Amino acid sequence: MDKIVVLDFGSQYSHLICRRIRESNVYCELLPYDSPISLIKNLDPKGIVLSGGPSSVYLKGSPKPDKKIFEMGVPVLGICYGHQLIVDEFDGKIRRFDNREYGYADLIIDDNLDLFKGINKKIRCWMSHADAAESIPNDFEILAHTDNSISAAIANRNKKFYGIQFHPEVSHTEEGNRILRNFSHSISNAKPDWTMQGFIDFSIKDIRSKVHDERVLCAISGGIDSTTLAVLLNKAISGNLTCVFVNNGLLRLNEESLVPELISKYLGIKTVSINAEERFLSRLKGIEDPEQKRKIIGEEFAQVFLEVTKDYGPFQWLAQGTLYPDVIESGFSKGPASVIKTHHNVGGLPTWLNLKVLEPFRSLYKDEVRQIAVLLDIPREFIKRHPFPGPGLAVRIIGEVTDEKIRIARHASSIVENELMISGWYDKVWQAYAAVGDDLAVGVLGDERIYGHIVTIRIVESLDAMTADWSRIPYDLIAKISNRITNEVNGVTWVTYSVSSKPPATIEPQ
């Protein structure tokens, strides 16, 4: 299988480059910028992409790759900071300009022979830089420019080195996918042989080679990630698999009975159900800090798994449906990205659990997992379910987790989902729920003054959960949801609608 390697220089969205290249059916892998040349060579990439990043190439200590990547004889594409690295490496000059470029710019294409093949002479692109090339290396030529960047795209065609100042990986850039496809397919000559079926076949072989005749414990929640993982593992190791479903007291309405029933009815996989509601909620009592809540929940899950291994084991492996966005947000990605939120299933298991970790989906996005689910003939009941966070309602409850706030969040969220299903909007959005915190508002009920909770409805649209936008559902539907919540959920006086995108917000409030 042909590969493209992306070296990450600290952009929060370096992964989007990988994603866009994968969308063109070429496998792409993200590595830290300082990866040893031996590792990069072992991967035998057809091309290398240098990502964007927040640094300036002319400052001491700025991140730089091993120079030997330019001696490998493979095409290199630099994006934003990566573009500036190429200019600097080959004796051009980068400096800070007064006329910075942030946002949309008109890109005028001067040469569309290869990188811009099949693209109009003028497209809108997304810029995000203050540094720019004052002069380009002698053996490079200009392929495109903007009003503020005379060298918005450059190339040394003899060596197949390309640099672009703009960001083709973001949706704001017109023809961005085509530019990356031109680099990976035409310039790098990578075969478009990356498919989800190919991933399934590879994963089954890989799981068998790792596990052999050892036993695997798989944490299953009823969500698409863990469900798909369980089906994949069942195909690979069958009788050596045991799934565990844990009721942590923070599930959706009736989930504690619905999920085991669905797994038994549709999947036929041996599943152990554990009621750990009391122990999770007792440990969360008095805890307000979101990171502390996540940490406690992760610790308690590990304790439950330990007890399961004693009662139903022995097990040598714990399988988890960890996805790449979880890894990115937790700061465990391969590049120097910031920690956004800690995910309980990321970062490794405590040593005392004495289990090896199996995470076949760690490099995938949720929509890729959904493609796998379709290929594995997993029923629609699982595939179309909205994502639900591992820590459950704890991350939809702002402040301390209390019985009252659990009741409100659970009931109100069920109303949101129910009305979306009735109206036909459920399958049009990525995720929908109701959140609740400590804020109270005055209301009137039966001519009496009451003081109740404020509930926030959150409905978003997304492709991969790394970016999201609030959903423009009809006002009448919002009104209907609001009316039902205030009438059916005791203790609620106000209902609000979240209109924040990600970024700057996150999908879950905690």
C-alpha positions in Angstrom: 0.0 0.0 0.0 1.4 3.4 -1.1 1.7 6.0 1.6 2.1 9.8 2.1 3.7 11.0 5.3 2.7 14.3 7.0 5.2 15.8 9.4 3.4 17.8 12.1 4.8 21.2 13.1 2.2 22.1 15.7 -0.9 23.0 13.7 -4.1 21.9 15.6 -5.4 20.7 12.2 -2.4 18.9 10.7 -4.6 15.8 10.8 -6.9 17.4 8.2 -4.2 17.1 5.7 -4.1 13.4 6.3 -7.9 13.2 6.1 -8.1 15.0 2.8 -5.4 12.8 1.3 -7.2 9.7 2.6 -10.3 10.9 0.9 -8.5 10.5 -2.4 -7.9 6.8 -1.4 -4.2 7.2 -0.6 -3.1 6.1 2.9 -1.6 9.0 4.9 0.1 8.9 8.3 0.9 11.8 10.7 4.3 11.9 12.3 6.1 14.4 14.6 8.2 16.9 12.8 11.4 15.5 14.5 10.8 11.9 13.6 14.1 10.1 12.8 14.9 9.8 9.2 15.2 6.0 9.7 11.5 5.8 10.7 10.4 7.9 7.7 12.4 5.8 5.3 11.0 2.6 6.8 7.6 3.8 5.9 8.7 4.2 2.3 6.5 7.2 1.6 5.7 8.2 -2.0 5.6 11.8 -0.8 6.1 14.0 2.3 4.0 16.9 3.4 5.3 19.5 5.9 2.3 21.0 7.9 1.6 24.4 9.1 2.5 25.6 12.6 2.7 28.6 14.9 6.5 29.2 14.8 8.7 31.4 12.7 11.5 29.7 10.8 14.0 32.4 11.4 13.8 32.2 15.3 16.2 30.2 17.3 14.7 26.9 18.4 12.0 26.8 15.8 11.0 23.3 14.8 12.9 21.8 11.9 12.8 18.4 10.3 15.8 16.2 9.6 17.4 17.8 6.4 17.8 14.3 5.0 14.1 14.2 4.0 15.2 16.5 1.1 17.7 13.8 0.0 15.2 10.9 -0.1 14.3 11.5 -3.7 10.5 11.8 -3.0 8.3 14.8 -3.6 7.9 17.3 -0.7 4.9 19.7 -0.3 5.2 22.5 2.3 2.0 24.1 3.6 2.2 27.6 5.3 5.0 27.1 7.9 6.1 24.1 5.8 6.3 26.3 2.8 8.4 28.8 4.7 10.7 25.9 5.9 11.4 25.0 2.2 12.2 28.6 1.3 14.5 28.9 4.3 16.2 25.5 3.7 17.2 26.4 0.2 18.5 29.9 1.0 15.4 32.0 0.3 14.4 34.6 2.9 11.4 34.6 5.2 10.5 37.7 7.3 7.5 39.2 9.1 5.5 41.6 6.9 3.1 44.4 8.0 0.5 43.2 5.5 -0.5 40.0 7.2 -3.0 37.6 5.6 -5.7 36.1 7.7 -8.9 34.7 6.1 -9.9 34.6 2.5 -7.7 35.7 -0.3 -7.9 35.5 -4.1 -5.3 33.1 -5.4 -4.1 33.9 -9.0 -2.6 30.8 -10.6 0.3 31.6 -12.9 1.2 28.0 -13.7 -1.2 25.0 -13.7 0.9 22.3 -15.2 1.0 19.9 -12.2 0.1 21.0 -8.7 -2.8 23.2 -10.0 -3.7 21.0 -12.9 -7.4 21.2 -13.8 -8.0 24.3 -11.6 -9.3 27.7 -12.7 -6.9 30.6 -12.9 -8.4 32.2 -9.9 -9.7 30.6 -6.7 -10.5 31.6 -3.2 -8.0 30.3 -0.6 -7.6 30.4 3.1 -4.6 32.3 4.5 -3.3 32.4 8.1 0.2 33.9 8.3 2.2 37.0 9.2 5.5 35.6 8.0 6.1 35.3 4.2 8.8 34.9 1.6 10.7 38.1 0.8 12.7 36.1 -1.7 12.5 32.5 -3.0 15.4 30.2 -3.7 17.2 30.6 -7.1 16.1 27.2 -8.5 12.4 27.7 -7.6 9.7 29.3 -9.7 6.4 31.0 -8.7 3.2 29.0 -9.4 0.7 31.4 -7.9 0.3 34.7 -6.1 -2.1 36.9 -4.1 -2.3 40.6 -3.7 -0.2 40.3 -0.5 1.9 37.2 -1.3 3.9 37.3 -4.5 5.0 33.7 -3.9 1.9 32.0 -2.6 2.9 28.9 -4.4 6.4 27.9 -5.6 8.1 24.8 -7.1 11.4 23.2 -7.9 10.1 20.7 -10.5 13.5 19.0 -11.0 13.5 17.9 -7.3 9.7 17.9 -7.0 9.7 20.3 -4.0 6.6 22.4 -3.7 5.5 25.1 -1.3 2.1 26.8 -0.8 1.5 29.6 1.7 -2.3 28.9 2.0 -4.1 26.0 3.6 -5.6 23.5 1.0 -6.7 21.1 3.9 -9.5 23.5 5.1 -12.9 23.6 3.5 -12.6 27.4 3.0 -10.0 26.8 0.2 -11.7 26.2 -3.2 -10.2 23.1 -4.9 -8.1 22.3 -1.9 -8.9 18.6 -2.2 -7.9 18.6 -5.9 -4.5 20.3 -5.0 -3.7 17.6 -2.5 -4.9 14.9 -4.9 -2.7 16.3 -7.6 0.3 16.2 -5.2 -0.4 12.6 -3.9 -1.6 11.0 -7.2 0.2 12.9 -10.0 3.3 14.3 -8.5 4.0 11.6 -5.9 2.6 8.8 -8.1 0.9 7.2 -5.1 -1.6 4.5 -6.0 -5.2 5.2 -4.7 -5.5 1.8 -3.0 -6.5 2.9 0.5 -10.1 1.6 1.1 -12.0 0.7 4.2 -12.3 -2.9 3.0 -8.6 -3.0 2.7 -8.4 -1.7 6.3 -10.7 -4.4 7.5 -8.7 -7.2 5.9 -5.4 -5.7 7.2 -6.9 -5.3 10.8 -8.2 -8.8 11.0 -4.7 -10.2 10.1 -3.0 -7.7 12.4 -5.3 -8.6 15.4 -4.7 -12.3 14.9 -1.0 -11.8 14.7 -0.9 -9.8 17.9 -3.5 -11.8 20.0 -2.8 -15.4 18.9 -4.8 -17.5 21.3 -4.9 -14.9 24.1 -8.2 -13.6 25.4 -9.5 -10.1 24.8 -11.9 -8.0 26.9 -13.7 -5.3 24.8 -15.4 -2.3 26.4 -18.7 -1.8 24.6 -21.1 1.2 25.0 -23.6 0.7 22.2 -22.0 3.5 20.2 -20.8 3.0 16.7 -17.1 2.9 17.6 -17.2 0.2 20.2 -19.9 -1.8 18.4 -17.9 -1.8 15.2 -14.8 -2.8 17.1 -16.6 -5.7 18.7 -17.9 -7.0 15.4 -14.4 -6.7 13.9 -12.8 -8.5 16.8 -15.5 -11.2 16.7 -14.5 -11.9 13.0 -10.8 -12.0 13.9 -10.7 -14.0 17.2 -14.3 -15.1 17.8 -14.3 -17.4 20.9 -11.5 -15.5 22.6 -13.6 -12.3 22.9 -15.7 -11.1 25.8 -17.5 -7.8 25.7 -18.3 -5.8 28.8 -21.0 -3.1 29.1 -20.8 -0.8 32.1 -23.7 1.2 33.5 -21.9 4.1 35.1 -25.1 6.0 36.0 -24.4 8.6 33.3 -26.1 7.0 30.3 -28.9 8.1 28.0 -32.5 7.4 29.0 -33.1 3.6 29.2 -29.6 2.9 27.8 -28.7 0.4 30.5 -31.4 -2.0 29.2 -31.5 -1.0 25.5 -27.8 -1.5 24.7 -27.4 -5.0 26.0 -30.6 -6.0 24.3 -29.4 -4.5 20.9 -26.0 -6.3 21.2 -27.6 -9.6 22.1 -30.4 -9.3 19.4 -28.3 -8.1 16.5 -24.7 -9.1 17.1 -24.9 -12.3 19.1 -21.6 -11.5 21.0 -21.1 -12.7 24.5 -21.5 -9.6 26.7 -21.1 -9.1 30.5 -23.3 -6.3 31.9 -22.0 -4.5 35.0 -24.1 -2.1 37.1 -21.6 0.4 38.6 -23.9 3.3 38.9 -23.5 3.9 42.6 -19.7 3.7 42.7 -19.2 6.2 39.8 -21.7 8.7 41.2 -20.3 8.5 44.7 -16.8 9.3 43.4 -18.1 12.3 41.4 -19.8 13.8 44.4 -18.6 17.4 45.1 -16.3 17.4 42.0 -16.8 20.5 39.7 -13.6 20.6 37.6 -14.3 19.0 34.2 -10.8 17.5 33.8 -11.0 16.0 37.3 -14.4 14.5 36.4 -12.9 12.9 33.3 -9.9 11.6 35.3 -12.1 10.0 38.0 -14.4 8.3 35.4 -11.3 6.9 33.6 -9.9 5.6 36.9 -13.2 4.0 37.8 -13.6 2.3 34.4 -10.1 0.8 34.9 -11.2 -0.5 38.4 -14.3 -2.1 36.9 -12.2 -3.8 34.1 -9.9 -5.1 36.8 -12.8 -6.7 38.6 -14.1 -8.2 35.4 -10.8 -9.8 34.6 -10.8 -11.5 38.0 -14.4 -12.7 37.7 -14.5 -13.7 34.0 -10.9 -13.8 33.0 -8.1 -14.2 32.7 -7.7 -11.7 29.9 -4.5 -10.5 28.3 -5.9 -7.6 26.2 -8.3 -4.7 26.6 -9.8 -3.5 23.3 -11.1 0.1 23.1 -12.8 2.0 20.3 -10.4 5.0 20.5 -10.5 7.3 17.5 -8.1 9.8 16.2 -10.0 12.9 17.3 -9.9 11.5 20.9 -6.1 11.3 20.6 -5.8 14.8 19.1 -7.9 16.5 21.8 -6.1 14.6 24.6 -2.7 15.9 23.5 -1.5 12.4 22.7 -1.2 12.9 18.9 2.1 12.5 17.2 2.6 16.2 16.8 2.9 19.0 19.3 -0.7 19.9 19.5 -2.3 21.4 22.7 -4.5 19.4 25.1 -8.1 20.3 24.6 -9.9 17.7 26.7 -8.7 14.5 28.3 -10.5 11.4 27.0 -10.8 8.5 29.5 -9.8 6.0 26.8 -6.6 7.8 25.7 -3.1 7.7 27.2 -2.7 4.1 28.2 -3.9 1.9 31.0 -2.6 1.9 34.6 0.2 -0.6 35.0 -1.7 -2.4 37.8 -4.4 -3.4 35.4 -1.8 -5.6 33.6 -3.6 -5.6 30.3 -2.2 -4.9 26.8 -4.2 -2.3 24.8 -5.8 -3.1 21.5 -7.0 0.0 19.5 -7.4 -0.8 15.8 -9.3 2.5 15.2 -6.8 4.8 16.8 -5.8 6.4 13.5 -9.4 6.6 12.1 -12.2 9.2 12.0 -15.7 8.5 13.0 -17.1 8.6 9.5 -14.4 6.1 8.4 -15.6 3.8 11.3 -19.2 4.2 9.9 -18.0 3.1 6.5 -16.4 0.0 8.2 -19.7 -0.7 10.0 -21.6 -0.7 6.7 -19.1 -3.1 5.2 -19.5 -5.4 8.3 -23.3 -5.3 7.8 -23.9 -3.8 11.2 -27.6 -2.8 11.6 -28.7 0.8 11.0 -29.8 1.0 14.6 -26.1 1.2 15.6 -24.7 3.1 12.5 -27.1 6.0 12.7 -26.9 6.6 16.5 -25.5 10.0 17.4 -22.1 10.0 19.2 -22.3 9.7 23.0 -19.2 10.7 25.1 -17.4 8.0 27.1 -17.9 9.9 30.4 -21.6 10.2 29.5 -23.8 12.9 31.0 -20.9 14.0 33.2 -19.6 16.2 30.4 -23.0 17.6 29.7 -23.5 18.6 33.3 -21.6 21.8 34.1 -20.3 21.9 37.7 -21.0 19.1 40.2 -22.8 16.0 38.9 -26.0 15.6 41.0 -29.0 13.4 40.8 -31.2 16.3 39.8 -28.9 17.5 37.0 -28.6 13.9 35.7 -32.4 13.6 35.6 -32.8 16.9 33.8 -30.0 16.3 31.2 -31.2 12.7 30.5 -34.9 13.6 30.1 -34.3 16.8 28.2 -31.8 15.1 25.8 -34.3 12.3 25.1 -36.8 15.0 24.1 -34.3 16.6 21.8 -33.5 13.3 20.1 -37.2 12.3 19.9 -38.3 15.5 18.2 -35.4 15.3 15.7 -36.5 11.8 14.8 -40.1 12.8 14.4 -39.2 15.8 12.2 -36.7 13.9 10.0 -33.8 16.0 11.3 -32.0 13.3 13.3 -30.1 11.9 10.4 -29.2 15.4 9.1 -27.1 16.4 12.1 -24.1 15.0 13.8 -25.0 15.2 17.4 -27.9 16.6 19.6 -28.4 16.8 23.3 -29.4 19.0 26.2 -26.9 20.3 28.8 -27.5 21.7 32.3 -25.5 23.6 34.8 -25.9 25.5 38.1 -27.5 28.7 36.6 -31.1 29.3 37.6 -33.8 31.5 36.2 -37.1 32.7 37.5 -40.2 31.3 35.8 -44.0 31.2 36.2 -45.9 28.0 36.7 -49.6 28.1 37.3 -49.4 31.7 38.3 -46.7 30.9 40.8 -43.1 32.0 40.8 -40.6 29.2 40.5 -36.8 29.2 40.4 -35.5 26.6 38.0 -32.7 25.4 35.9 -31.6 26.7 32.5 -31.2 24.0 29.9 -29.1 24.5 26.8 -29.9 22.6 23.6 -26.8 21.8 21.5 -27.3 20.5 17.9 -24.2 20.5 15.6 -23.3 19.4 12.1 -19.9 17.8 11.4 -17.9 15.3 9.3 -15.3 14.1 11.8 -15.9 15.9 15.2 -12.7 17.9 14.8 -14.7 20.9 13.5 -18.4 21.5 13.8 -21.0 24.1 13.2 -24.3 24.7 15.0 -27.3 23.4 13.1 -29.8 25.8 11.6 -32.8 23.7 12.4 -36.2 25.4 11.9 -37.4 27.9 14.6 -40.7 26.0 14.9 -38.8 22.8 15.8 -36.7 24.7 18.4 -39.9 26.1 19.9 -41.5 22.6 20.0 -38.4 21.1 21.8 -38.4 24.1 24.2 -42.0 23.8 25.0 -41.8 20.0 25.7 -38.8 20.4 28.0 -40.3 23.2 30.1 -43.6 21.2 30.3 -42.2 17.7 30.8 -39.0 18.1 32.7 -39.6 19.3 36.3 -37.4 22.0 37.6 -36.6 23.7 34.2 -37.7 27.3 33.6 -35.5 28.4 30.6 -34.4 26.7 27.5 -31.6 28.2 25.3 -30.0 27.2 22.0 -26.2 27.0 21.5 -25.0 28.9 18.4 -21.2 28.4 19.0 -19.1 26.5 16.4 -16.1 24.4 17.0 -13.7 26.1 17.2 -13.8 28.2 19.3 -16.2 26.0 21.3 -16.1 22.3 21.7 -19.0 20.0 20.9 -19.5 19.0 24.6 -19.4 21.7 27.2 -17.1 19.9 29.7 
